[in-house]
Amino acid sequence: MNTDIPYKTYLSENELPKAWFNLKPLMPVKPAPLLNPETRQPVTMQELSRIFCEELARQEFDETNEYIPIPQPVYDVYKMFRPSPLVRAYFLEQALGTPAHIYYKFEGNNTSGSHKLNSAVPQAFYAKQQGLTGVTTETGAGQWGTAMAMACAFFKLDCKVFMVKCSYEQKPHRRDVMRTYGASVTPSPSTETAVGRRILEENPGTAGSLGCAISEAVEAAVNTPGYRYVLGSVLSLVMLHQSVIGLETKAALEKLGESPDVIIGCAGGGSNLGGLSGPFVGDVLRGKLKCRFLAVEPVGCPSLTRGKYAYDYCDTGKVCPLAKMYTLGAGYMPAPIHAGGLRYHGMNSMLSQLHEDGILEAIAAPQTKVFEAARTFARTEGILPAPESGHAIYGAIQEALRCKAEGRQENIVFGLSGTGYFDMVSYQRFNDGVMQDFTPADEDIAKSLSKLPRV
């Protein structure tokens, strides 16, 4: 095994990015604006600030500044867990017999177990800076809820989390990590909100979805004085904060004298994928790099591969702004797949526009194949990946096998967005041979898409 290139490439603390990267100014076709759900007119700064912190609303609207400075208090917390390593997957390469070089950016080396802390910290900071007393949020797999609970503990804020019901039941230990950090955790849909009660009435026994949990969190925020809503994916402001992943990856590859041929990320709402790929997409748009970008989503919730590019509600309860995105319809109820963080009906507007423009490719993977890939990775690289991250591993293995078949040496970079040590119910079902694949019927997707709002 040739190990001339280090297994792990670390940046020094002084090389931690001082500013986030904003892709919007470089995009030839900008994402369509968010729309007010009642007037169907572009959302104003004032309207968005009723839901989000004012600074976060400003960041969501920013199409001018390519770099936005990271506030010092945020930077100081980042230094607790960043920079994260870029790892050469030598043993995976050897197991596959591929000439490709496989690298992964490991984001699981913090208590939240994922990349989510990159955005949770600044969102909590801006809430505190604004003088708020607390925030509400949703979580699917539980990683974002954990990260937000941690960040609120850092900045002494209250935190209320609505956790998708199937994940709440599958991952009891994850919710107790949140409670340890001081957050309250409610299974969604719940009877605590009007929208939750309505969803339960319309869908008795539902396992919930991220769209449901978002609706409940937003309702709770706007009805609680001193609170605002924070979110872990979907909007551009989250892609902005997550750009530290891509910026660090770029710097590490430059240290090695390497450049990527394909960049791969799991795709649910888009936070990890957008954060990793954004700075590299910027170089492609500048003409400085040739690189492919691949999103890997679950077959059970295939927004990019089987959805429609259209305006839709960002939440099941239809209380949030409308976004133009690839969507399965806000009322779509995904099957209870184990990658809870990918059970979202839509996709970030920037990534949707890049997919529409042919810059971002997309494939869908069945969960049994995803867990096979995750198992291969665990046995070769020694890290148990989150089910969400398993999708990126699946994509990387497919690309590596393509390189093997074609006899090509390419540099494959993927995001290992988190660890799976709280996902043992999922691994148990896989190891017991009882895990099933869920493929939505064409008529079910068509029925959901038939209810898209008229814009």
Order of alpha helices (4+ residues) and beta strands (2+ residues): beta-beta-alpha-alpha-beta-alpha-beta-alpha-beta-alpha-beta-alpha-beta-alpha-alpha-beta-alpha-alpha-beta-alpha-beta-alpha-beta-alpha-beta-beta-alpha-beta-alpha-alpha-beta-alpha-alpha
